[in-house]
Amino acid sequence: MATEYGQGYGLDSGSGFPGSTERRHRLPAALRAPVELRTWRELTHVLLGLPIGILLFTYAVTMVSLGVGLLVTFLGIPVLAAALAGCRGLGALERVRARRLLGLEVAEPEPLRARKPGAMAWMGAVLKSGASWRALLYAVLHLPWAVFSFVVSVTVWALGWALLTYPLWFWVFPVYAGQDGIQLYGDEAHLIYLDNPFEITVTALVGLLFTMATPWIVRALTTVDRVMVHGLLGPSLLVSRVVELESDRGVVVDTAAADLRRIERDLHDGAQARLVALAMDLGLAKEKLQEDPRAAARMVDEAHGEVKTALQELRDLARGIHPAVLTDRGLDAALSAVASRCTVPVRVEVDLAERPAPAIEGIAYFTVSELLQNVSKHARATWAGVEVWRTENRLMLQVVDNGVGGADAAGGSGLAGLADRLDAVDGILVVDSPEGGPTRVTAELPWRGAQVR
């Protein structure tokens, strides 16, 4: 799997919403935040949270109370199941609201799994589903938080803009209210109004501070909403882990199938074709043995060369499947052998007190082999280095070269395929390759010790 190191190295960093790209702004974030679209979306989310929270709380408490009260009869179970199903449906609407206004992508929770068709099986699945009860908990907890966030957001937002625009509307007080301005303090002897130019200016500046702080206050409040939606309306950690393992299993199966196809192709186009040609040459040599011994000897000599070439191809193929030196002597010797075949000098340092499990050892070997192959073909480097060490329960690999850089693990490149292979065993691949170099690729694998028999 070859990867071109000269590919473009682009960065797309999101600004909080899918499909958006980071842009450079002339104004600092504190000044542009009050008028940003993100701020108004978050504020809209908070404002809608109160009526939606009242709806969720009223529905949940009413239906659950009715269902629990009717449990003494048969009607209690279907009413309670309907209550939980309704909470799941309202939770789906909340995920849509969070995605539209907060840019929060939350996967759907685990679906209902009824063992048998029918209403009773469906009610049992609803009552047994942890996602149903988490949606009910969200409906109950959301209201008090919605009230708090609504009051805080509306208060600071209204106060900030009212004070900021005070120079534009302070004339309302003497004309319509019969006082000089906003009353700051008052008792029987003293009345203090904000009515002179200095006090009006200070009031506007205080309003500016409140206005600039409001987006960050609202953002902090919506962070709690994000946590609640993600934690209560999304899939559980166990389900997420199962989905991840199923995805990793698919990657492993696809990788194994691709490796088998590669081995079959190499055998068919390489060693097998040479052996067929060798058999034909030996057959012709056998026929010419009596008539032209010199020609037969020459053909046998050519066949001998074909045998050597076929044996070399078979050795290379066997080394690509699993090198014997890796099994016999471990990563240090195996990686040193790979480094000796690289087109640039490679320094290899392996600091392992014991050998990892054969599967992890094999993945580490082929990862370094692939990266060194990339160095040979595409990096245009003059030296490279390989380091392998263990950190707690992780096996760390690092390949460094002084080439042209520009390696990119995105965009369907070979590095992306290598990252998928590592991800299938809970590994990580990190590529640091600015244009002009150097390139530093770090791989992290779970450590599992070799079993002693």
C-alpha positions, 0 to 999 in steps of 0.5 A, spaced: 500 500 500 504 505 497 502 512 499 505 519 495 508 523 500 508 529 495 500 530 496 497 536 498 496 538 505 490 541 506 486 543 513 479 544 513 477 546 520 470 546 522 467 552 526 461 549 529 457 547 524 457 541 518 460 543 512 463 550 514 470 552 514 474 556 518 475 564 516 480 569 518 476 575 521 479 582 522 475 583 528 477 579 535 472 574 537 469 578 543 467 583 538 464 579 533 460 574 537 454 578 539 452 579 532 455 572 529 449 567 527 452 562 532 450 566 537 443 567 535 442 560 534 444 558 541 440 564 543 434 561 539 435 554 542 435 557 549 429 561 548 425 555 545 428 551 551 422 553 556 416 552 552 419 545 549 421 544 556 414 545 559 411 540 554 416 535 555 415 535 563 408 536 562 407 530 558 412 525 561 409 527 568 402 526 566 403 520 562 407 516 567 403 518 573 397 515 569 401 509 567 403 508 574 396 509 577 393 504 573 398 499 574 393 495 578 389 494 572 392 491 565 391 498 562 397 501 566 402 497 562 400 500 555 399 507 558 406 507 561 409 504 554 406 509 550 409 514 555 416 512 554 415 511 546 412 518 546 418 521 550 423 517 545 419 521 539 420 527 543 427 526 544 428 525 536 425 532 535 430 534 541 436 531 537 433 535 531 433 541 534 440 541 537 443 539 530 440 545 527 441 550 532 447 547 536 451 544 530 451 537 535 450 531 531 448 525 536 446 518 533 440 515 534 439 510 540 439 503 540 432 501 536 427 497 539 428 489 539 422 486 540 423 478 540 416 477 537 411 481 533 405 483 536 403 489 541 405 485 547 412 484 545 413 491 543 411 494 549 416 489 553 421 492 548 419 499 550 419 498 557 426 494 557 430 499 553 434 503 556 434 509 551 426 510 553 428 511 560 433 516 559 429 520 554 424 520 560 429 522 565 431 528 560 424 530 559 424 531 567 430 534 568 430 539 562 425 543 565 428 546 571 435 547 567 430 550 561 427 555 566 434 557 569 438 558 562 432 562 559 431 567 565 439 568 565 439 569 558 434 573 557 436 577 563 443 579 561 441 579 553 436 585 555 440 588 560 446 589 555 442 591 549 438 596 553 444 599 557 448 599 550 442 603 547 441 608 553 444 614 549 438 613 544 432 612 548 434 616 555 429 622 553 423 617 554 424 618 561 423 626 562 418 626 556 413 620 558 415 618 565 416 625 569 423 623 571 430 625 568 433 618 567 434 611 569 433 611 577 440 609 580 438 610 587 433 613 591 430 615 598 427 620 602 432 625 601 436 623 595 434 621 588 440 619 583 438 619 576 443 617 570 442 623 566 448 627 564 453 625 558 458 622 563 453 618 566 450 616 560 456 614 557 458 610 562 451 606 562 453 605 555 460 602 556 457 597 562 451 595 557 457 594 552 460 589 557 454 585 558 453 585 551 460 582 549 459 577 555 452 575 553 454 570 547 459 567 552 454 566 557 449 563 553 454 558 550 456 556 557 449 554 558 448 551 551 454 546 553 450 543 559 444 542 553 449 539 549 451 534 555 444 532 556 442 531 549 448 527 548 448 523 554 441 522 555 438 522 548 444 518 544 446 511 544 449 508 550 456 507 551 455 500 550 451 500 544 456 505 541 462 500 543 458 495 539 457 499 533 465 501 533 467 493 534 462 491 528 465 497 524 472 495 526 470 487 524 468 490 517 475 493 516 478 487 518 474 482 514 475 487 508 483 488 509 484 480 510 480 479 503 484 485 500 490 481 502 488 474 500 486 477 493 493 481 493 497 474 494 493 470 489 494 476 484 502 475 486 502 468 485 498 468 479 502 473 475 509 472 478 511 465 481 506 461 477 507 464 471 514 463 471 513 456 473 509 454 467 514 458 463 519 453 466 516 447 465 515 449 458 522 450 457 524 444 460 520 440 456 523 443 450 530 442 453 528 435 453 526 434 446 532 437 444 537 433 448 538 428 443 538 432 437 542 439 439 545 438 446 548 445 446 541 448 445 538 443 450 544 445 455 543 453 454 535 452 455 536 448 462 541 454 464 536 459 462 531 455 466 535 455 472 535 462 472 528 462 472 528 457 478 532 462 482 527 468 480 521 464 482 524 462 488 526 469 490 519 472 488 516 466 493 521 468 498 518 476 497 511 473 498 512 469 504 516 475 507 510 479 505 505 474 509 509 474 515 516 474 515 520 468 519 525 473 522 519 476 526 517 470 529 524 467 531 527 474 533 522 479 534 521 486 532 528 489 533 531 484 528 525 484 523 525 492 523 532 492 522 531 487 516 526 492 513 530 498 514 536 494 510 532 494 504 530 502 504 533 506 499 536 511 505 540 510 511 535 508 517 536 508 524 532 503 528 531 503 536 527 498 539 526 499 547 522 493 549 523 489 555 518 483 552 515 481 546 508 483 545 502 479 542 504 476 535 498 479 532 500 486 535 507 485 533 505 483 526 501 489 525 507 493 528 511 490 523 507 491 517 506 499 519 513 500 519 514 496 513 509 500 509 511 507 512 519 505 510 516 503 503 513 510 503 520 514 505 523 510 499 518 511 494 515 518 495 519 522 501 525 524 497 529 523 504 536 522 505 535 519 512 530 516 516 529 513 523 524 508 527 523 508 534 519 503 538 517 503 545 512 501 550 508 506 554 504 503 560 499 499 556 500 502 549 506 500 544 508 506 540 511 506 533 514 513 530 517 513 523 521 520 522 524 522 515 527 529 512 523 529 506 519 534 502 513 533 507 506 534 505 503 527 507 496 527 508 492 521 512 485 524 509 482 524 502 483 516 501 490 516 501 494 510 503 495 513 510 488 513 511 488 505 509 493 504 514 489 508 519 483 504 518 487 498 520 490 501 526 483 503 528 480 496 527 485 494 533 484 500 537 490 503 535 491 511 532 495 514 527 498 521 527 501 524 521 505 531 522 508 532 515 508 540 513 510 542 506 518 542 506 518 537 511 520 533 516 515 528 516 513 524 523 508 519 523 506 516 530 502 510 531 499 507 537 497 500 538 494 497 545 499 493 548 498 485 549 503 481 552 505 474 548 502 468 551 507 463 554 505 456 553 
